[in-house]
Each structure stands twice: as C-alpha cells, then as structure tokens.
C-alpha cells in the first residue's frame, strides 16, 4: 500500500503516519528526515540540498525528486510506504507520478487531514512550549499556515480529480483519528 499524507502544520500528519505504518506494516518516509539523513551522510544529493538550505532557499523540485527516487529504489520501500511532507506542489506531484509509474508503484490514497485553523495554531503553540521547537511560535506558525494554504493546498483539488483523496477529520484523540483513516482506506479499497 502506498499513501500520501497531506494537511496543514499541526494537524498530526507525522503522528498518524507512524500509527498507520504500524497498522499496515509499511514504511514511513518523511522528506525532512530523509533530507537530514542525506545531509548527515554527506551524500551527493544531501550536499546539493544543503547548499540551498544553507542559503535559506527552498530545495528545488528536481533535487527533492532525485531524493525521493533514490529512497523509493531501496528494498524496504517495495512493500509499501507513506510519503509525509512530499509532494508539496503540483510540480512535485506530477514528478512523483512519473517516478511511481517508472517503478510500477500504485498510489492507493492521499489522506488529507483537516482541522480548524485556530485549533491548529493552539496545538502548535502548546507543542512549542512542550518541546521547545523554535518554529512553533505564534508568528512562525501563522506564516507556516499561510505558506501551506498558498502552496500545498492546491494538491487537494489535484488529488480529488485523480479520485484518490480521502478527507479525514483531524480532531479527536490519536486512536479516533487513526480509526477514521483505517476505515476510510478500507472503504476505498
């Protein structure tokens, strides 16, 4: 099973991806984690990505697609995965479609977790206080929300048109949300 998780910052994508991966025994692929690992290992892709990050620039689509391509070629990705944090733009989604097609991978569903924006801001502020994350301050949170709605939310319509989008209410307890996701996936199969 191959899934993509979408949703604004604070909606619980990472938390739910871990639970769904355990449930289906598939791999959790977080683009941020993969990037950090490649940079730490000083791989060619990692060094290229680092050169953009160090300038405060976004990592270009072709570099991210090379990163995803390399990761999806590994043996452990052949039994299924969740992509968390990728794609973020239509261009990345189209590139991912091409990669998956070349590998004969099928996209089973795109899980779009939804929640009220004020609730998300409150969650992130609390997370910032609990974890000390520097990007969980009210000003940065509002900016991250704005960037999501401007750049990433067009993927919702893109995947609706491909008939693979499953919208899931992201409010409730972790087990309640996990159960909603599992039910939606099984009802869609």
Buried (B, 14 or more C-beta within 10 A) or exposed (E): BBBBBBBBBBBBBBBBBBBBBEEBEBBBBBBEEBBBBBBEEEBEBBEBBBEEBEEEEEBEBEBBBBBBBBBBEEEEBEEBBBBBBBBBBBBBBBBBBEBBEEBEBEBBBBBBBBBEBEEBBBBBBEBBEEEEEEEBBEEBBEEBBEEBEEEBBEBBEBBEEEEBBBBBEBBBEEEEBBBBBBEBBEEEE
